[in-house]
């Protein structure tokens, strides 16, 4: 029993001092991925989160789906899903939670963080002060946990601000800005002529539930009564809930930091007012049995402070896809800006202007230019307001967070400050470490001198030479212009045969297109056009022969232009790096099939050519003459772990029921670790909540495999795999002159595929 006598003095609260290598403030996806990456690289991390759960806007407190460069499969960024830790999280969430339950994502994020012994996690803990060693160096941060009534002082040589509002950078005196830059400052044509304090606002979502019986709703007194104050009130649907209501936004003209509570109350008024309108206006009879299941208690923030690094990302970096020697991450979401009046604006809820492909994000955007030991992650990285419109989305933020976590590990290893890491040779070491950890950096190639795989002789039981996708009996009307995307290493284009049903005599228009940039998948250059007379008839094999010469490896678009008299035969077969796309648009991220920005805005005009989501997305039944040999075994050591301007994958033949890959050396090698990179359909967006997915395991995944040496000894067996990256760590190094992998394919319609294999001796890092 504890009895405390009366005291005339103030009682001190419990306090605790902690020390570590890296303090990460902010437990959103950026902070979580930063902490996990650093911890796995041997860094002692303290992760401080002011909320009871991790995930930030992705958590159950806000419930925004996680997206990045794939943009709801609504742009031309093929195979652009972010890699590394965020992909590991999203793939695992798909496996456990294909329905998109936000509570289960909370649990997964907590599991991932607490599984790392190098992370000390402080939840419900708010940073409110800090101490500096000198004018440009942070010594420690001070924080308070309301749940255990404890003050913390956490000291470290390195800090990462992933807090969203930039509390650490603000307290430390880091250079920052709030609002919109003028067009003259950075030459951004899309920026206004004058700078302003205008910002993107906050949003609060709500969810409804069908109870199966009539439900009466009595609104709270503060609910918005006059729904006509929302100019778009006619757009409401009884079944639009969660982040489909992203446009219930407000606060862009207020101080989104210090007036956040004011903004929250206004959004509560809006949310309850909207539901009152749906339930009680009489215009939504389908809402009779619906109840209001959940309303957010904290707003999802979009914009506040942005901090200045040694480079500020601009509109030109995004649209022109500028290359940076210190690229460590990438983005691909549209430049997505909203009216400052939000839900009360007469304007559209957003304007989204896409680039023709993904863009690099340089490391110089990820640390403060004047606080020597402060990294930046999340939405506060060094970017203009225009560029921020793209970089602010969560998967991009998480990918940047992984870059910061690895950078912190290398700063610790070399005893250097973040800015020094931007120089040679350190930046190359950072890029290679990120590539090995699964990070994708456009244009970068992994090459580790300690990797034994490139010196091996490679052999496979088969290699796909793609000559046909067999017809399934299904057809699709040619209502929208469409194309088959196929890779070619150069030379003369093959003939492509399409299987068609033709309802009346017509003339088929076909085009051969490529992208103006090798790395892109926007078919903005037309090389040839041909017209083919068609007679009415079923199951006609029609050959399209452009006889064009192609320089270098790149994707070709064999396009068939819309013709309602034609139906295309489909195929259930798929192969890594080959896609069917059609010329249409996704209303979630575009206004029409052709992006047409304002004149002289610095944004490109181009068409969207999009795949369809499974289970609807299927290839066309085609034949290729000559067949395409783009899937050779040499791809597994070329240093690229996804399809880019070529497939970059070894793919077995469709008829190979027991595909095998063999690595051989002239003499025995001592191997302690093997790393494999499988095809995880990086084209498929993995929205974390609300939008369900048709499968738990991505269909290109290798589900099982075994590994044997030259004597047939079983070295490793995997009975269940659903991840893109798989590591085999031997308890004791093995000696072998030959390694043979035997893979199980996921289905007869999808041949086994592998992007990369790496073999490391015990001496490798």
Buried (B, 14 or more C-beta within 10 A) or exposed (E): EEEEEEEEEEEEEEEEEBEBBBBBBBBBBBBBBBBBBBBBBEBBBBBBBBBEBBBBBBBBBBBBBBBBBBBBBBBBBBBBBBBBBBBBBBBBBBBBBBEBBBEBBBBBBBEBBEEBEBBBBBBBBBBEEBEBEEEBBBBBBBBBBEEBEBBBBBBBBBBBBBBBBBBBBBBBBBEBBBEBBEBEEBEBBBBBEEBEEBBBBBBBBBBBEBEEEEBEBEBEEEBBEEBEEBEBBEEBEBEBBBBBBBBBBBBBBBBBBEEBEEBBEBBBBBBBBBBBBBBBEEEBEEBBEBBBEBBBEBBBBBBBBBBBBBBBBBBBBBBBBBEBEBBBBBBBBBBBBBBBBBBBBEEEBBBBBBBBBBBBBBBBBBBBBBBBBBBBBBBBBBBBBBBBBBBBBBBBBBBBBBBBBBBBBBBBBEEEBBBBBBEEEBBEBBBBBBBBBBBBBBBBEBEBEEBBBBEBEBBBBBBBBBBBBBBBEEBBBBEBBBBBBBBBBEEEBBBBBBBBBBBEEBEBBBBBBBBEBBBBBBBBEEBBEEEBEBEEEEEBEBEBBBEBEBEEBBBBBBBBBBBEBBBBBBBBBBBBBBBBBBBBBBEBBBEEBEBEBEEEBBBBEBBBBBBBBBEEBBBBBBBBEEEBEBBBBEBBBBBBBBBBBBBBBBBBBBEBEEBBBBBBBEEEBBBBBBBBBBBBBBBBBBBBBBBEBEBEBBBBBBBBBBBBBBEEEEBBEBEEBBBBBBEBEBEEBBEBBBBBBBBBBBEEBBBBBBBBBBBBBEEBE
